[in-house]
Amino acid sequence: MNYCPCCSDLLLKHIRNSQNYWFCRSCWQEMPVIKINLSVSLAEAILVKIPRQTPRLVA
């Protein structure tokens, strides 16, 4: 199920001119179809942002 990002109500799937979109009955607004790339996990996305540091040896 898909929920409205504004009010968290259920979205209805509609098709117009061979394109899909979502409609919220509470907000009375069209919501675009958002495609999420699920091939990258959250942990991998965070690790890419963290700079790598080499550990320093204490003498």
SULQUI-V571097 format. One record per pair of residues at least 12 apart in sequence whose C-alpha atoms are under 10 Angstrom apart, sorted by the first residue. I is the first residue (numbers start at 1). GAP is how many residues later the second one is. Records with the same first field share a line. If there is no record, write none. Layout:
I->GAP, GAP
This chain:
2->20, 31
3->19, 20, 21, 28
4->18, 19, 20, 21, 22, 23, 25, 26, 27
5->19, 26
6->18, 20, 21, 23, 25
7->17, 19, 20
8->16, 18, 19
9->15, 16, 17, 18
10->12, 13, 14, 15, 16
11->12, 13, 14, 15, 18, 19, 20
12->12, 13, 18, 19
13->17, 18, 20
14->16
19->14
20->12, 13
21->12, 13
22->12
